[in-house]
Amino acid sequence: MNFAVWAYILFTFSLVVVFVFIIFHYYNPRRKKEVEAPKHRMLDDDEGR
């Protein structure tokens, strides 16, 4: 295998690692309140309007 093949394999593997990190970071149970806050804010009634 030449350099181009190894570069493609390394690049693909690094993209997979970054994608998995983003998924685990977003769905971390400690971030649940922060992630779901906009949903609850959107569903709240607008008082004062």
C-alpha positions as CSV (number, residue, x, y, z in Angstrom):
1,M,0.0,0.0,0.0
2,N,1.2,3.4,-0.9
3,F,1.0,6.7,1.0
4,A,-2.3,7.8,-0.6
5,V,-4.1,4.7,0.7
6,W,-2.8,5.1,4.2
7,A,-3.7,8.8,4.1
8,Y,-7.3,7.9,3.2
9,I,-7.5,5.3,5.9
10,L,-6.1,7.6,8.5
11,F,-8.4,10.4,7.4
12,T,-11.5,8.2,7.5
13,F,-10.6,6.8,10.9
14,S,-10.0,10.3,12.3
15,L,-13.5,11.4,11.0
16,V,-15.1,8.4,12.7
17,V,-13.3,9.2,15.9
18,V,-14.5,12.8,15.8
19,F,-18.0,11.7,15.0
20,V,-18.1,9.3,17.9
21,F,-16.7,11.9,20.2
22,I,-19.4,14.4,19.2
23,I,-22.2,11.8,19.7
24,F,-20.9,10.8,23.2
25,H,-20.4,14.4,24.1
26,Y,-23.9,15.4,23.1
27,Y,-25.8,12.5,24.6
28,N,-23.8,12.6,27.9
29,P,-26.3,12.2,30.8
30,R,-24.7,15.2,32.6
31,R,-25.7,17.5,29.7
32,K,-29.3,16.4,29.6
33,K,-30.7,19.6,31.2
34,E,-28.6,21.8,29.0
35,V,-29.6,19.9,25.8
36,E,-33.3,19.8,26.6
37,A,-33.6,23.4,27.9
38,P,-34.4,25.0,24.5
39,K,-37.2,22.4,24.0
40,H,-38.8,23.3,27.3
41,R,-38.3,27.0,26.7
42,M,-40.0,26.7,23.3
43,L,-43.0,25.0,24.8
44,D,-43.5,27.5,27.7
45,D,-46.3,30.0,27.3
46,D,-45.3,33.5,26.5
47,E,-46.4,35.5,29.5
48,G,-46.7,39.2,29.3
49,R,-47.5,39.3,25.6
